[in-house]
Amino acid sequence: MNKDKSAFSDATRAQLSFIAALEKKCLIWLALRMPRWVNSDHLTILGSLGMLLTGISYWLARWNPLALLLAIFWLAVNWFGDSLDGTLARVRNQQRPRYGFYVDHVVDTFGALFLLTGLGLSGYMHWKVAMGLLIAFYAISIEVYLAAYTTGVFHLSHWKFGPTELRILLAVGNVALLYRPMATIFGRRYPLFDVGGVVGIVGISVMMIAGVIRNTRTLYRAEPFP
């Protein structure tokens, strides 16, 4: 049986991060000035390429620390493509909800793999910490996608932190690595990005658990026993 395409309902986007309002204005300004020959698919490809080259830059930083600055540049390229593709489609009224949702998040899945593989090979983060972060990212992504399907709300940020804030933190961390690659905690020295990675794993895990509890309660109330 053929399904009616009109039956698809796009989830409500919930973006409540620290700089969401400013970022939205900036993205709309950029979208209105993009050449007509550029479309959202071009930007999605650009964003994916930016994340791949970010990972490669981290890998190169194993031999030349200045590649950390190159990684910041490619993070900016990733932000430009990944954040602007959907805005451009909305500004031009060219939304493709199912295609956009699917492709965007498949790209994000590979982007996280590129980034954290690069970090794990960089020498600045232990590969076990990098893989722990990757698993945590995939776990919270699964929870967010399931919540979008079942509750109709797609959360783009958690506790005021979204992808853009994380890119900024990563960029700041890259600069810090050039000057102080080690952190001292209780008299012991640890690689700075290992400390940040462990904090990230714990933070993402707590966010995921909080989301699971919130969405389970919401769905339980929406669908009580008959």
N, C-alpha and C positions, 0 to 999 in steps of 0.2 A: 504494500500500500504506500502511495506517495504521501509524504508529509507536507502539509501546507506551510510554505516558507514564512507566510505572514504570522504564523503562530509563535515564532521565536520572539522572546521578549528580552531585550538587552538589560543587564543588571545596572542598578544605580551605582554610580561611581562615588565612593566616599574618600575624599582627599583632604585630610585635616592636618597636614604636616606644618612645621614652623613657617616655611616660606611658600606655602602652596598658593596663597593669594598673589604674591609678587611674581612667582613663577608663571602663573596662569596669564597674567597681564603681559609678561615678557614673551611668552610663547604665542599669544594671539598677535602681538606686534610683529613678531618674526613671520608668522604664517601669512599675514596680510601682505607681506613684502617678498614672499617667495616667488621666483619665476614660475610662469604657468606650466613650463615643461617639467617642473619638479613635482612629483606626486608622493603620496604617503609610502608607497612601496620603496621608492628610492631612499627615503629617509630611514626606513626600517633596515634596509641593507647597510646603509652608512653606519647606523647605530651598532649593528652586529659586527661590522668590520672594526669599529672603534673598540669594542670590548675584546675582540680577538687580538688586536694589536696592543691593547693594555696588558693582556696576559703575556704576550711575547716580550713586551718591555720589562715586565717584572723578571722574566727569565733572564734577559740580558743584563739586568742589574746585578746578577750574581758575579759578573766580571767587571761591570762598570756602574758604580752607584749613580752616575748622572742619568742613567736610563730610568731612574725613578721620576725624574722631571718629565721625561718623554711619556711615561705612563700617565702623568697628570694631563698632558695634552690629549692623549687618546681617550681618557675618561671624559674630557670636555666634548670630544667628538661624539662619543657614545651618548652623552646627555642630549646633545643637539638632535641626533637622529632618533633616539628612542623616545624622547619626550615630545618632539615636534610632530611625529608622524600622525598620531591621533588628532592633535589639535588642527593640523592642516586639513585632515579629512572632515572634521566638524565645521571649520570655517568655510570650506567650499561645499558643504552639504553633500559630501561623497562618502558617507559612512557605510561601512560593510561590517556590521556588528559581529557576525559569526566568524567571518574570515579574519577580521582584525583581531578579535580576541584570541583566536587559535594561533595565528602566526606570531603575534606579539609575544605570547607567553612561551611558545616553543623557542623563539629567539632568546627570551630571557633565560630559559633553561640551559641552552648552550652557552649563553654569555656568562652565567655563573660558573660553568665548567671551565671556560677559557680563563676567567679571572683567577679562580682559586687554584687551578693547576699551575698557572704562572707564579702565583704567590708561593705555592708549595715547592717550586723549583728555584725560587729566587735566593734562598739562603737566609732570607729575613723572617720567614715563618716556617716552622716545622711542618712537614707534609701531613702529619697526623692532625695538627690543628686546622690546617687548610681543608682537609677532608671532613673534619668535624663540622666546620662552617658550611661546607657544601651540603652535607646531610641535613643540617639544621635549616638551611635555606630551602631545600627541596621539601622538607617536612612542612614548613609553614606555608609554602606555596600550595601544596596539596590541600591544606586546611582552608586557605583563602579561596581556592577554586571551587571546592565543595560548598563552601558557604555562599559563594556567588550564585551557584546553581540552585541551592535549596532555599536561600533567604532572599535572593534577588538584590543583594547589596555586595558590591565588590570593593573591598577595603584596599586602597592603594597605600595606606600608611598605618602605622601602629604607634600609639603613644607619641604622636607628633613627629615621628620619624618616617620618612619615605625614602625612595631611591635617591632623590637628589641630595638629601641631607647625608646619606651614607656615602655618596660620591665625594661630597665636600670633606667629610671626616677622613676618608681614604687619602684625598689629596693633601690635607694637612699632615696626616701621618707620614706621607712620602717625604715631605720637607723635613719633618722631625727626624726621620731616619738618617738623613744626611749629616745631622749634627749629634744626635744622641740615639744610636740604634739599640741601646740597652736601657731597661727600666729597673730601678731598685725597689724591691718590695720586702719589707721586714728584714732588711740587711742582706738580701740575696738579689743577685742580678739575673734578669731574664731578658730575652729578646723582646723589644718593644711590641712588635707585631704578634708575637705569641701571646702576650698579655692582652692585647686588644682582641685577638681572635677568641681567646677563652671567654672574655667578657661578652663578646658578640654571641658566642654559642649559648651562654647562660641567658642573655637577654632575649634572644630569639626563642629559646625554649619556653621561657616564662610567658612571652607574648602569645605563643602558640597555645599553651595550656589555657591562658585566659580567654583566648578566642574560642577554643573548644567548649569551655564551660559556658560562655555567653551564648554561643550559637545553639548548643544543645538545649539550654533553658528556653531560648526563643522558640525553637522548633517543637519542643515538648508542650509548651503552652499553646502553640498554634494547632497542634494535632493531639489533643488529649484522647485518652481511651474512650471509646463510645459507651 
